[in-house]
Amino acid sequence: MQQRSCVVALTGLLRECYTRPHHRCSSIVRTHATVPDRQQNAQKVEEVAILGGGITGLASAFYVSEAFKDVHVTLYEAGSRLGGWLQSTSVDVGNGKVVFEQGPRTLRPNVPNGLVTLDLLDRLGLQNDILMTSKESVAARNRFIYYPDHLVRMPGPGSSLLGVLSSMLSEPVFQGLLYGALTEVFRPRPNDLDDESVGAFVSRKFGPAVADNIVSAVLHGIYAGDIYQLSAKSILGKVYKTEEQYASVILGNMLEATRDDSLVPLLDLHMMRYLKPFMVGSNGQPLSGTEVFAKVRASSVYTLKRGLGQLAESLEYALRKLPNVTILMGTAVESLEMVAHGNTSKVQVKSKNAQRSAAGPSTRRYSHVISTISGKTLNSITHPWNCLSPLAGTPSVTVMVVNLYYSNPELLPIHGFGYLLPRSLPFDQNPERALGVVFDSDATIGQDEIPGTKLTVMLGGHWWNGWDTYPDEEEGAKMAKAILARHLNIIEEPQAARVALQKECIPQYTVGHASRMRRASSSLLDHFHGRLRVAGNSYSGVGLNDCVRAAKELTMRLEVDSKATGLEDLVAGGETWTRRERGTREWGYR
């Protein structure tokens, strides 16, 4: 029983890291205090500005223009393209084209954030462009960590208890896990500890080897971050909450499994009610019968035929057709401040277009502004200056993405989703400071016109913190090929390569993130009185699903709640949890 509990603990921790990489923690209540159902001194929405044309900005513009058809929406984008970190490129390799992803490449249909994205895809008419990776596929079953000099398959779908136990006893990557899991109940959290790093939490509960060998690798794949800087409270979600309530992760999971109800974040429950058409009906079928839901129910991850950049393209296409939407490209916002406007107040936006710099800045006033740019940038443009200083405390890491295509479809020595590299890997096995390798030809089948082997190598992240200069494209490609030669014995030259340096692309929710966001929410209300709201990966989730959900949630609150800031799930100690009877129909998608 104890051995099985160890396996459950590891798979649960890995699942939490993979599927819920965003803030979910706080007190437990039994009331339904979610997004307001009635107006709370509501402010009339007259005109809305959206700062930033990444996925959060595009989704926000779409939802706001849909919800308020008589309200004009202006989207400001400082760059020359929309989509932010969504960058999908079709590359001609001579006898056909392949898709290279230089940002996110797959999405999970998790509850409820993944369903919000699926609902958006449905609205955009992208049902037939979804490419799913089945839960029974080799990519879903095989996820690896490279340690200390070979690939080790992680417990997951298709793993037998005997096989997992054998691996735990024989593979160095699992050093200390069994002992740590059997004794973690005796290492409860200190009463006065509000937050700690992921590394400190896992080391305390399961031992430093588990933190360094396994958890660091998993979070390299999500945050490209340092587990000894990242916040356990903001990232580990239900795992951290379980320990708070039961003093033990394993005992808590065992006791929770015996209950007739389960812990559910209240905001998740509200969103699931909004998405009820996706839920399972009494006959076991999706209530709406939508093809999107039916197609992805059995998938572990999915993507789009032209890459996830297709989502941004479709949003842009939809927005440009709307008469109440204006998109200002190459237009950087220089300042934001509250100003008197008749009997009320508005947010004054001062911007400057790069192509019309001689004309000077342009000034416009809006009843509401939604910022999807980084918190650090937002703080730098608000007036009074530095009034949103808590937002500036979220650093970001830089990642180099190297896409490689080989014409040989039999190049990989083993198949799966790919592998991640832990912080404990000997330096001679990773002098390039790589984070992981994705086997795209296994993970995203159906995108390319021709067969072959497609790989993505990710470099840098927290390893490059403090660097003033980075490798150029030639050096990046050389480093990626060295990794593949050392780890996979791939020495062939690729037929095509693409290198992209994504500067400050992934925000880091470091220790104290939830507390800083609560202070930021108070500052937003103090200085902008609910007229400036925030959403995006700087705040409550770095994944694409998180960003789309944040855009939807913010829009739902826009008119009914004058005290909203976009940081509601981080206010008053974080998101509130409730208990929900297991098997409830509106919670029926798993």
RODO-2510 file (C-alpha; in nm, 4 decimals, decimal comma):
residues 590
     n   res          X          Y          Z
     1     m     0,0000     0,0000     0,0000
     2     q     0,2859     0,2353     0,0880
     3     q     0,4650     0,1584    -0,2392
     4     r     0,1501     0,2315    -0,4348
     5     s     0,1145     0,5583    -0,2428
     6     c     0,4668     0,6550    -0,3490
     7     v     0,3780     0,5997    -0,7123
     8     v     0,0558     0,7964    -0,6701
     9     a     0,2455     1,0799    -0,5048
    10     l     0,4952     1,1083    -0,7898
    11     t     0,2381     1,0863    -1,0671
    12     g     0,0157     1,3367    -0,8843
    13     l     0,3010     1,5829    -0,8464
    14     l     0,3962     1,5469    -1,2122
    15     r     0,0315     1,5881    -1,3180
    16     e    -0,0049     1,9035    -1,1081
    17     c     0,3058     2,0542    -1,2670
    18     y     0,2022     1,9589    -1,6210
    19     t    -0,1666     2,0482    -1,6124
    20     r    -0,2017     2,3320    -1,3626
    21     p     0,1015     2,5603    -1,3952
    22     h    -0,0669     2,8617    -1,2456
    23     h    -0,1819     3,0046    -0,9143
    24     r    -0,4493     2,8092    -0,7331
    25     c    -0,4481     2,8376    -0,3563
    26     s    -0,6272     2,9857    -0,0583
    27     s    -0,8986     2,9265     0,1963
    28     i    -1,1808     2,6765     0,1727
    29     v    -1,5419     2,7928     0,1950
    30     r    -1,8765     2,6479     0,1074
    31     t    -2,0421     2,9504    -0,0430
    32     h    -2,0631     3,0393    -0,4079
    33     a    -1,8778     3,3736    -0,4056
    34     t    -1,7633     3,3846    -0,7635
    35     v    -1,7856     3,6333    -1,0473
    36     p    -2,0678     3,8716    -0,9485
    37     d    -2,4129     3,7849    -1,0750
    38     r    -2,5393     4,1360    -1,0112
    39     q    -2,3984     4,4814    -1,0668
    40     q    -2,1821     4,6263    -0,7906
    41     n    -2,1855     5,0034    -0,8498
    42     a    -2,1129     4,9184    -1,2100
    43     q    -1,9319     5,1634    -1,4340
    44     k    -2,0756     5,2134    -1,7773
    45     v    -1,8526     5,0709    -2,0474
    46     e    -1,8280     5,3392    -2,3165
    47     e    -1,4995     5,2797    -2,4961
    48     v    -1,2243     5,0288    -2,4232
    49     a    -0,8517     5,0319    -2,4956
    50     i    -0,6549     4,7085    -2,4954
    51     l    -0,2786     4,7252    -2,4579
    52     g    -0,0849     4,4487    -2,6305
    53     g    -0,1639     4,2341    -2,9322
    54     g    -0,0537     3,8975    -2,8002
    55     i    -0,2961     3,6114    -2,7447
    56     t    -0,4424     3,7715    -2,4281
    57     g    -0,4938     4,1056    -2,6015
    58     l    -0,6495     3,9487    -2,9090
    59     a    -0,8810     3,7288    -2,7017
    60     s    -0,9759     4,0258    -2,4823
    61     a    -1,0601     4,2361    -2,7882
    62     f    -1,2690     3,9499    -2,9279
    63     y    -1,4632     3,8905    -2,6074
    64     v    -1,5198     4,2596    -2,5300
    65     s    -1,6345     4,3417    -2,8832
    66     e    -1,8704     4,0435    -2,8704
    67     a    -2,0135     4,1314    -2,5279
    68     f    -2,0431     4,5074    -2,5913
    69     k    -2,1396     4,5465    -2,9553
    70     d    -2,2094     4,9203    -2,9200
    71     v    -1,8739     4,9904    -2,7549
    72     h    -1,5677     5,0794    -2,9602
    73     v    -1,2554     4,8765    -2,8862
    74     t    -0,9067     5,0013    -2,9715
    75     l    -0,6163     4,7569    -2,9603
    76     y    -0,2638     4,8998    -2,9283
    77     e     0,0300     4,6901    -3,0518
    78     a     0,3808     4,8350    -3,0413
    79     g     0,5256     4,5813    -3,2839
    80     s     0,4712     4,5015    -3,6492
    81     r     0,2788     4,1763    -3,5967
    82     l     0,0039     4,0376    -3,3747
    83     g     0,0130     3,7145    -3,1791
    84     g     0,2918     3,7779    -2,9315
    85     w     0,4772     3,4577    -2,8520
    86     l     0,2554     3,2546    -3,0864
    87     q     0,4884     3,2176    -3,3831
    88     s     0,4194     2,9401    -3,6329
    89     t     0,6209     2,9361    -3,9549
    90     s     0,5665     2,7215    -4,2629
    91     v     0,9095     2,6373    -4,4059
    92     d     0,9704     2,5027    -4,7553
    93     v     1,2284     2,2226    -4,7268
    94     g     1,2488     2,1495    -5,0982
    95     n     0,9899     1,8808    -5,1616
    96     g     0,7239     2,0081    -4,9246
    97     k     0,6565     2,2323    -4,6258
    98     v     0,6900     2,1736    -4,2531
    99     v     0,5587     2,3826    -3,9618
   100     f     0,8072     2,5205    -3,7114
   101     e     0,6729     2,6456    -3,3770
   102     q     0,8861     2,9077    -3,2069
   103     g     0,6442     2,9544    -2,9194
   104     p     0,3786     2,7248    -2,7656
   105     r     0,3180     2,4141    -2,9756
   106     t     0,0457     2,2105    -2,8025
   107     l    -0,2505     2,2701    -2,5709
   108     r    -0,4128     2,0516    -2,3068
   109     p    -0,7938     2,0171    -2,2958
   110     n    -0,7877     2,0516    -1,9165
   111     v    -1,0681     2,1746    -1,6924
   112     p    -1,1721     2,4495    -1,7114
   113     n    -0,9057     2,6623    -1,8805
   114     g    -0,8625     2,4280    -2,1749
   115     l    -1,2357     2,4281    -2,2371
   116     v    -1,2397     2,8062    -2,2574
   117     t    -0,9874     2,7839    -2,5414
   118     l    -1,1885     2,5100    -2,7109
   119     d    -1,4971     2,7281    -2,6875
   120     l    -1,3003     3,0082    -2,8558
   121     l    -1,1839     2,7735    -3,1320
   122     d    -1,5448     2,6727    -3,1854
   123     r    -1,6523     3,0375    -3,2165
   124     l    -1,3745     3,1024    -3,4680
   125     g    -1,4738     2,8059    -3,6848
   126     l    -1,1497     2,6132    -3,6320
   127     q    -1,3131     2,2816    -3,5424
   128     n    -1,1815     2,1022    -3,8500
   129     d    -0,8266     2,2298    -3,8025
   130     i    -0,7689     2,0618    -3,4682
   131     l    -0,4999     1,7920    -3,4655
   132     m    -0,5180     1,5802    -3,1554
   133     t    -0,2595     1,3566    -2,9942
   134     s    -0,4473     1,0602    -2,8522
   135     k    -0,4081     0,9553    -2,4904
   136     e    -0,3054     0,6180    -2,6299
   137     s    -0,0325     0,7609    -2,8538
   138     v     0,3373     0,7086    -2,7979
   139     a     0,3743     1,0823    -2,7353
   140     a     0,1189     1,0696    -2,4530
   141     r     0,2685     0,7587    -2,2966
   142     n     0,6381     0,8360    -2,3265
   143     r     0,7790     1,1451    -2,1565
   144     f     1,1401     1,1293    -2,0518
   145     i     1,3976     1,2919    -1,8272
   146     y     1,7624     1,2651    -1,9282
   147     y     1,9666     1,1644    -1,6233
   148     p     2,2527     1,1073    -1,5588
   149     d     2,3529     0,9909    -1,9081
   150     h     2,0419     0,8302    -2,0600
   151     l     1,6686     0,8758    -2,1084
   152     v     1,4376     0,7615    -1,8282
   153     r     1,0652     0,7207    -1,8893
   154     m     0,8468     0,8965    -1,6348
   155     p     0,5425     0,7277    -1,4758
   156     g     0,2293     0,8013    -1,6724
   157     p    -0,0351     0,6455    -1,8977
   158     g     0,0430     0,2827    -1,9728
   159     s     0,2822     0,2434    -1,6795
   160     s     0,2391    -0,0685    -1,4671
   161     l     0,2893    -0,0516    -1,0922
   162     l     0,5585    -0,3203    -1,1108
   163     g     0,7386    -0,1383    -1,3904
   164     v     0,7305     0,1934    -1,2056
   165     l     0,8607     0,0376    -0,8829
   166     s     1,1378    -0,1387    -1,0725
   167     s     1,2400     0,1869    -1,2349
   168     m     1,2315     0,3715    -0,9024
   169     l     1,4653     0,1156    -0,7477
   170     s     1,7102     0,0991    -1,0355
   171     e     1,7236     0,4474    -1,1913
   172     p     1,9385     0,7155    -1,0230
   173     v     1,6877     0,9846    -1,1246
   174     f     1,4462     0,8457    -0,8617
   175     q     1,7046     0,8494    -0,5829
   176     g     1,5448     0,9159    -0,2454
   177     l     1,1873     0,9186    -0,3753
   178     l     1,0595     0,6074    -0,1967
   179     y     1,2097     0,7047     0,1374
   180     g     1,0940     1,0628     0,0972
   181     a     0,7407     0,9584     0,0105
   182     l     0,7187     0,7211     0,3067
   183     t     0,8396     0,9806     0,5554
   184     e     0,7015     1,3111     0,4209
   185     v     0,4145     1,2981     0,6716
   186     f     0,6688     1,3705     0,9449
   187     r     0,7811     1,6959     0,7796
   188     p     0,4810     1,9314     0,8010
   189     r     0,4899     2,2954     0,6999
   190     p     0,5895     2,5470     0,9700
   191     n     0,2859     2,7375     1,0938
   192     d     0,4280     3,0773     1,0056
   193     l     0,5279     2,9838     0,6493
   194     d     0,3068     3,1538     0,3904
   195     d     0,5146     3,0688     0,0828
   196     e     0,8383     2,8980    -0,0136
   197     s     1,0165     2,7994    -0,3300
   198     v     0,9132     2,4880    -0,5188
   199     g     1,2613     2,3505    -0,4560
   200     a     1,2390     2,4147    -0,0829
   201     f     0,8913     2,2573    -0,0618
   202     v     0,9803     1,9405    -0,2535
   203     s     1,3135     1,9092    -0,0711
   204     r     1,1365     1,9402     0,2640
   205     k     0,8688     1,6859     0,1782
   206     f     1,0462     1,4337    -0,0455
   207     g     1,4157     1,5173    -0,0353
   208     p     1,6501     1,7410    -0,2391
   209     a     1,7260     1,4689    -0,4942
   210     v     1,3587     1,4540    -0,5975
   211     a     1,3531     1,8318    -0,6352
   212     d     1,6766     1,8504    -0,8334
   213     n     1,6347     1,5385    -1,0492
   214     i     1,2637     1,5359    -1,1313
   215     v     1,0745     1,8526    -1,0421
   216     s     1,3415     2,0869    -1,1771
   217     a     1,3200     1,9095    -1,5122
   218     v     0,9412     1,9368    -1,5274
   219     l     0,9471     2,3095    -1,4504
   220     h     1,2242     2,3620    -1,7057
   221     g     0,9633     2,2517    -1,9576
   222     i     0,6957     2,4931    -1,8336
   223     y     0,8672     2,7974    -1,6862
   224     a     1,2282     2,7507    -1,7984
   225     g     1,2808     2,8552    -1,4391
   226     d     1,4809     2,7859    -1,1247
   227     i     1,2826     2,5785    -0,8752
   228     y     1,4650     2,7520    -0,5909
   229     q     1,3174     3,0845    -0,7026
   230     l     0,9689     2,9808    -0,8223
   231     s     0,6811     2,9999    -0,5736
   232     a     0,5291     2,6757    -0,4459
   233     k     0,2129     2,8587    -0,3424
   234     s     0,1607     3,0035    -0,6893
   235     i     0,2629     2,7010    -0,8958
   236     l     0,1935     2,3739    -0,7147
   237     g    -0,1699     2,4636    -0,6482
   238     k    -0,3650     2,1752    -0,5081
   239     v    -0,0533     1,9882    -0,3914
   240     y     0,0448     2,2837    -0,1743
   241     k    -0,3139     2,3279    -0,0552
   242     t    -0,3387     1,9594     0,0375
   243     e    -0,0275     1,9807     0,2529
   244     e    -0,1640     2,2919     0,4247
   245     q    -0,4845     2,1119     0,5158
   246     y    -0,3535     1,7641     0,6023
   247     a     0,0184     1,8268     0,6789
   248     s     0,0914     1,5441     0,4328
   249     v     0,0573     1,5309     0,0543
   250     i     0,0218     1,1519     0,0392
   251     l    -0,2086     1,1166     0,3398
   252     g    -0,4133     1,4100     0,2157
   253     n    -0,4592     1,2543    -0,1281
   254     m    -0,5597     0,9233     0,0293
   255     l    -0,8163     1,0892     0,2580
   256     e    -0,9503     1,3050    -0,0261
   257     a    -1,0025     0,9912    -0,2358
   258     t    -1,2398     0,8517     0,0291
   259     r    -1,4663     1,1587     0,0283
   260     d    -1,7885     1,1977    -0,1667
   261     d    -1,6851     1,5478    -0,2681
   262     s    -1,3697     1,7104    -0,3976
   263     l    -1,1927     2,0433    -0,3666
   264     v    -1,2835     2,2810    -0,6490
   265     p    -1,1713     2,6434    -0,6956
   266     l    -1,4828     2,8622    -0,6934
   267     l    -1,3773     3,0558    -1,0023
   268     d    -1,3276     2,7254    -1,1837
   269     l    -1,6772     2,6191    -1,0853
   270     h    -1,8242     2,9442    -1,2148
   271     m    -1,6383     2,9080    -1,5432
   272     m    -1,7603     2,5498    -1,5794
   273     r    -2,1178     2,6723    -1,5425
   274     y    -2,0549     2,9191    -1,8208
   275     l    -1,9139     2,6348    -2,0313
   276     k    -2,1991     2,3977    -1,9481
   277     p    -2,2638     2,3169    -2,3168
   278     f    -1,9345     2,1270    -2,3086
   279     m    -2,0381     1,9129    -2,0133
   280     v    -2,1504     1,5523    -2,0169
   281     g    -2,5236     1,4944    -2,0106
   282     s    -2,7156     1,2181    -1,8406
   283     n    -2,6834     1,0008    -2,1501
   284     g    -2,3044     1,0294    -2,1351
   285     q    -2,2887     1,2481    -2,4437
   286     p    -2,1726     1,6096    -2,4684
   287     l    -2,4720     1,8305    -2,3990
   288     s    -2,4085     2,0504    -2,7017
   289     g    -2,2958     1,7767    -2,9363
   290     t    -2,0188     2,0093    -3,0523
   291     e    -1,7568     1,8485    -3,2719
   292     v    -1,4767     2,0294    -3,0907
   293     f    -1,5508     1,8665    -2,7578
   294     a    -1,6033     1,5220    -2,9057
   295     k    -1,2763     1,5460    -3,0968
   296     v    -1,0535     1,6316    -2,8029
   297     r    -1,2087     1,4281    -2,5214
   298     a    -0,9679     1,1432    -2,5863
   299     s    -0,6631     1,3596    -2,6512
   300     s    -0,3728     1,4313    -2,4200
   301     v    -0,2768     1,7449    -2,6144
   302     y    -0,3781     1,9051    -2,9418
   303     t    -0,2641     2,1680    -3,1876
   304     l    -0,3809     2,3245    -3,5140
   305     k    -0,2951     2,2317    -3,8706
   306     r    -0,0944     2,5487    -3,9356
   307     g     0,0378     2,5653    -3,5803
   308     l    -0,0967     2,7554    -3,2833
   309     g    -0,0193     3,0783    -3,4638
   310     q    -0,3331     2,9976    -3,6621
   311     l    -0,5367     3,0918    -3,3535
   312     a    -0,3854     3,4400    -3,3498
   313     e    -0,4381     3,4755    -3,7252
   314     s    -0,8032     3,3752    -3,6934
   315     l    -0,8604     3,6210    -3,4094
   316     e    -0,6990     3,8997    -3,6102
   317     y    -0,9118     3,8146    -3,9143
   318     a    -1,2299     3,8153    -3,7041
   319     l    -1,1428     4,1447    -3,5336
   320     r    -1,0562     4,3294    -3,8543
   321     k    -1,4061     4,2558    -3,9885
   322     l    -1,5784     4,4150    -3,6884
   323     p    -1,6899     4,7777    -3,7254
   324     n    -1,6403     4,8482    -3,3540
   325     v    -1,2730     4,7407    -3,3438
   326     t    -0,9664     4,9442    -3,4402
   327     i    -0,6182     4,7873    -3,4425
   328     l    -0,3268     5,0303    -3,4141
   329     m    -0,0056     4,8586    -3,5248
   330     g     0,3369     4,9974    -3,4468
   331     t     0,1819     5,2136    -3,1771
   332     a     0,3488     5,2116    -2,8371
   333     v     0,1642     5,3418    -2,5326
   334     e     0,3838     5,5921    -2,3506
   335     s     0,1696     5,6784    -2,0496
   336     l    -0,1558     5,6089    -1,8658
   337     e    -0,3222     5,8334    -1,6095
   338     m    -0,6623     5,9029    -1,4607
   339     v    -0,8148     6,2355    -1,5640
   340     a    -1,1413     6,4136    -1,4908
   341     h    -1,4004     6,3827    -1,7657
   342     g    -1,7234     6,5694    -1,6941
   343     n    -1,8860     6,4160    -1,3894
   344     t    -1,6707     6,1062    -1,4007
   345     s    -1,3138     5,9998    -1,4666
   346     k    -1,1461     5,8243    -1,7580
   347     v    -0,8066     5,6787    -1,8364
   348     q    -0,5975     5,8952    -2,0651
   349     v    -0,3759     5,6981    -2,3017
   350     k    -0,0820     5,8707    -2,4641
   351     s     0,0687     5,6756    -2,7539
   352     k     0,3143     5,7208    -3,0372
   353     n     0,3159     5,5557    -3,3787
   354     a     0,6617     5,4585    -3,5026
   355     q     0,5827     5,5529    -3,8635
   356     r     0,4387     5,8926    -3,7676
   357     s     0,6914     5,9947    -3,5054
   358     a     0,7181     6,3474    -3,6455
   359     a     0,3521     6,4037    -3,5643
   360     g     0,4195     6,3575    -3,1925
   361     p     0,2163     6,1549    -2,9416
   362     s    -0,1567     6,0969    -2,9690
   363     t    -0,3856     6,1271    -2,6661
   364     r    -0,7224     5,9522    -2,6222
   365     r    -0,9508     5,8858    -2,3286
   366     y    -1,1269     5,5593    -2,2448
   367     s    -1,3787     5,4498    -1,9862
   368     h    -1,1774     5,1297    -1,9378
   369     v    -0,8308     5,0051    -2,0265
   370     i    -0,7275     4,6405    -2,0310
   371     s    -0,3522     4,5892    -2,0125
   372     t    -0,2103     4,2608    -2,1399
   373     i     0,1494     4,3822    -2,1570
   374     s     0,4003     4,2714    -1,8927
   375     g     0,3547     4,4005    -1,5414
   376     k     0,7013     4,5506    -1,5500
   377     t     0,6210     4,7511    -1,8634
   378     l     0,2813     4,8584    -1,7321
   379     n     0,4360     4,9953    -1,4138
   380     s     0,6832     5,1976    -1,6209
   381     i     0,4086     5,3852    -1,8114
   382     t     0,1499     5,4520    -1,5400
   383     h     0,1136     5,7892    -1,3732
   384     p     0,1820     5,8590    -1,0902
   385     w     0,5109     5,6983    -1,1840
   386     n     0,5844     5,3648    -1,0178
   387     c     0,2380     5,3543    -0,8612
   388     l     0,2070     4,9877    -0,9624
   389     s     0,5515     4,8884    -0,8353
   390     p     0,4435     4,5399    -0,7136
   391     l     0,3946     4,4482    -1,0804
   392     a     0,7597     4,5223    -1,1499
   393     g     0,8640     4,2401    -0,9172
   394     t     0,7893     3,9658    -1,1692
   395     p     1,1063     3,8852    -1,3661
   396     s     1,1126     3,6967    -1,6974
   397     v     1,3561     3,4551    -1,8590
   398     t     1,4911     3,4388    -2,2120
   399     v     1,4687     3,1178    -2,4150
   400     m     1,6319     3,0257    -2,7447
   401     v     1,4174     2,7933    -2,9573
   402     v     1,5917     2,5869    -3,2240
   403     n     1,3708     2,4020    -3,4764
   404     l     1,5343     2,1252    -3,6805
   405     y     1,3961     1,9120    -3,9634
   406     y     1,5563     1,5928    -4,0935
   407     s     1,4317     1,4075    -4,3997
   408     n     1,4974     1,0704    -4,2340
   409     p     1,1748     0,9666    -4,0548
   410     e     1,3557     0,6879    -3,8641
   411     l     1,6123     0,9093    -3,6969
   412     l     1,4954     0,8918    -3,3355
   413     p     1,6283     0,6005    -3,1271
   414     i     1,3144     0,6143    -2,9117
   415     h     0,9743     0,7744    -2,9566
   416     g     0,7632     0,9937    -2,7310
   417     f     0,6805     1,3560    -2,6555
   418     g     1,0424     1,4390    -2,5822
   419     y     1,2677     1,4798    -2,2808
   420     l     1,3605     1,7399    -2,0201
   421     l     1,6905     1,8134    -1,8526
   422     p     1,7159     1,8586    -1,4725
   423     r     1,9361     2,1083    -1,2907
   424     s     2,1332     1,8163    -1,1409
   425     l     2,2516     1,6876    -1,4796
   426     p     2,6334     1,6701    -1,4875
   427     f     2,7836     1,9687    -1,6689
   428     d     2,9580     1,7503    -1,9264
   429     q     2,6145     1,6216    -2,0312
   430     n     2,4699     1,9708    -2,0762
   431     p     2,7352     2,2400    -2,1234
   432     e     2,4982     2,4200    -2,3622
   433     r     2,2490     2,4732    -2,0786
   434     a     1,9582     2,3206    -2,2665
   435     l     1,6175     2,2863    -2,1014
   436     g     1,4669     2,0073    -2,3080
   437     v     1,3973     1,8559    -2,6485
   438     v     1,0535     1,8065    -2,8058
   439     f     0,9982     1,5277    -3,0590
   440     d     0,7594     1,7311    -3,2740
   441     s     0,7209     1,4608    -3,5369
   442     d     0,5682     1,2397    -3,2630
   443     a     0,3863     1,5096    -3,0657
   444     t     0,2150     1,7007    -3,3500
   445     i     0,1390     1,4527    -3,6244
   446     g    -0,0433     1,5907    -3,9290
   447     q     0,1037     1,9390    -3,9636
   448     d     0,3682     1,8653    -4,2241
   449     e     0,3315     1,7885    -4,5954
   450     i     0,6165     1,5369    -4,5996
   451     p     0,7486     1,2705    -4,3610
   452     g     1,0652     1,3215    -4,1631
   453     t     1,1903     1,3874    -3,8113
   454     k     1,1150     1,7279    -3,6601
   455     l     1,2713     1,8330    -3,3306
   456     t     1,2812     2,1434    -3,1138
   457     v     1,5648     2,2155    -2,8723
   458     m     1,5080     2,4775    -2,5988
   459     l     1,8090     2,6554    -2,4508
   460     g     1,8692     2,9083    -2,1768
   461     g     1,5920     3,0090    -1,9413
   462     h     1,7150     3,0746    -1,5879
   463     w     2,0597     2,9456    -1,6844
   464     w     2,1051     3,2668    -1,8833
   465     n     1,9878     3,5054    -1,6111
   466     g     2,2166     3,8061    -1,5923
   467     w     2,3618     3,7578    -1,9394
   468     d     2,4196     4,0721    -2,1426
   469     t     2,4650     3,8910    -2,4738
   470     y     2,3256     3,5675    -2,6122
   471     p     2,4345     3,3141    -2,8739
   472     d     2,3590     3,4163    -3,2317
   473     e     2,1581     3,1972    -3,4680
   474     e     2,4601     3,0058    -3,5970
   475     e     2,5833     2,9375    -3,2442
   476     g     2,2351     2,8370    -3,1303
   477     a     2,1976     2,5820    -3,4106
   478     k     2,5435     2,4436    -3,3348
   479     m     2,4577     2,4073    -2,9650
   480     a     2,1292     2,2293    -3,0442
   481     k     2,2996     1,9822    -3,2771
   482     a     2,5636     1,9102    -3,0116
   483     i     2,2875     1,8258    -2,7613
   484     l     2,1217     1,5845    -3,0057
   485     a     2,4525     1,4184    -3,0922
   486     r     2,5427     1,3661    -2,7263
   487     h     2,2036     1,2495    -2,6012
   488     l     2,0440     1,0799    -2,9021
   489     n     2,3448     1,0022    -3,1230
   490     i     2,1955     1,2105    -3,4048
   491     i     2,4880     1,3260    -3,6168
   492     e     2,3096     1,3906    -3,9474
   493     e     2,2865     1,7481    -4,0678
   494     p     1,9308     1,8834    -4,0665
   495     q     1,7651     1,9691    -4,3941
   496     a     1,6217     2,2852    -4,2390
   497     a     1,6848     2,4822    -3,9211
   498     r     1,5264     2,7881    -3,7651
   499     v     1,6570     2,9701    -3,4562
   500     a     1,4617     3,2270    -3,2540
   501     l     1,5742     3,4131    -2,9435
   502     q     1,2660     3,4890    -2,7332
   503     k     1,3765     3,7613    -2,4934
   504     e     1,1986     3,7773    -2,1569
   505     c     0,9261     3,5483    -2,2844
   506     i     0,8238     3,3563    -1,9712
   507     p     0,7360     3,5428    -1,6488
   508     q     0,8679     3,3845    -1,3301
   509     y     0,6248     3,3545    -1,0389
   510     t     0,8915     3,3780    -0,7703
   511     v     0,8356     3,3367    -0,3964
   512     g     0,5890     3,5984    -0,2755
   513     h     0,4160     3,6317    -0,6143
   514     a     0,0648     3,5976    -0,4689
   515     s     0,1365     3,8632    -0,2053
   516     r     0,2784     4,1027    -0,4653
   517     m    -0,0253     4,0571    -0,6873
   518     r    -0,2576     4,1322    -0,3958
   519     r    -0,0717     4,4568    -0,3335
   520     a    -0,0853     4,5329    -0,7053
   521     s    -0,4619     4,4805    -0,7053
   522     s    -0,4986     4,7315    -0,4214
   523     s    -0,2782     4,9806    -0,6075
   524     l    -0,4855     4,9433    -0,9227
   525     l    -0,8026     5,0216    -0,7294
   526     d    -0,6442     5,3093    -0,5393
   527     h    -0,5122     5,4843    -0,8480
   528     f    -0,7474     5,3749    -1,1291
   529     h    -1,0713     5,2812    -0,9466
   530     g    -1,1497     4,9732    -1,1554
   531     r    -1,0925     5,1474    -1,4895
   532     l    -0,7525     4,9849    -1,5518
   533     r    -0,7520     4,6052    -1,5437
   534     v    -0,4841     4,3488    -1,6189
   535     a    -0,4666     4,0070    -1,7803
   536     g    -0,1894     3,8007    -1,9328
   537     n     0,0954     3,5701    -1,8455
   538     s     0,2512     3,8100    -1,5922
   539     y    -0,0234     3,7418    -1,3412
   540     s    -0,2182     3,4175    -1,3026
   541     g    -0,0829     3,1645    -1,5509
   542     v     0,1851     3,1482    -1,8187
   543     g     0,0084     2,9035    -2,0510
   544     l    -0,2012     2,9931    -2,3523
   545     n    -0,5097     2,8362    -2,1926
   546     d    -0,4539     3,0489    -1,8831
   547     c    -0,4300     3,3654    -2,0912
   548     v    -0,7492     3,2955    -2,2878
   549     r    -0,9380     3,2183    -1,9693
   550     a    -0,8102     3,5394    -1,8060
   551     a    -0,9373     3,7386    -2,1044
   552     k    -1,2787     3,5747    -2,0815
   553     e    -1,3056     3,6157    -1,7058
   554     l    -1,2047     3,9804    -1,7220
   555     t    -1,4700     4,0505    -1,9850
   556     m    -1,7371     3,8815    -1,7747
   557     r    -1,6528     4,1185    -1,4893
   558     l    -1,6100     4,4304    -1,6990
   559     e    -1,9512     4,5870    -1,6503
   560     v    -2,0883     4,4082    -1,3459
   561     d    -1,8032     4,4753    -1,1037
   562     s    -1,6555     4,8225    -1,0631
   563     k    -1,3911     4,6971    -0,8200
   564     a    -1,2392     4,4359    -1,0504
   565     t    -0,8720     4,4523    -1,1426
   566     g    -0,8131     4,1194    -1,3167
   567     l    -0,6371     3,9870    -1,0060
   568     e    -0,9452     3,8683    -0,8163
   569     d    -0,8189     3,5143    -0,7582
   570     l    -0,5137     3,6586    -0,5817
   571     v    -0,6998     3,8967    -0,3520
   572     a    -0,7662     3,8248     0,0167
   573     g    -0,5213     3,5363     0,0363
   574     g    -0,5773     3,3909    -0,3055
   575     e    -0,8470     3,1991    -0,4786
   576     t    -1,1163     3,0502    -0,2587
   577     w    -1,1913     2,6813    -0,2782
   578     t    -1,5161     2,4993    -0,2184
   579     r    -1,6284     2,1389    -0,2184
   580     r    -1,8275     1,9871    -0,4966
   581     e    -2,0000     1,6499    -0,4986
   582     r    -1,8112     1,4066    -0,7168
   583     g    -1,9869     1,3161    -1,0392
   584     t    -2,1801     1,6411    -1,0611
   585     r    -2,2829     1,6801    -1,4236
   586     e    -2,1506     2,0302    -1,4680
   587     w    -1,8147     1,9022    -1,3430
   588     g    -1,8380     1,5908    -1,5555
   589     y    -1,5532     1,6480    -1,8004
   590     r    -1,2304     1,4847    -1,6891
***
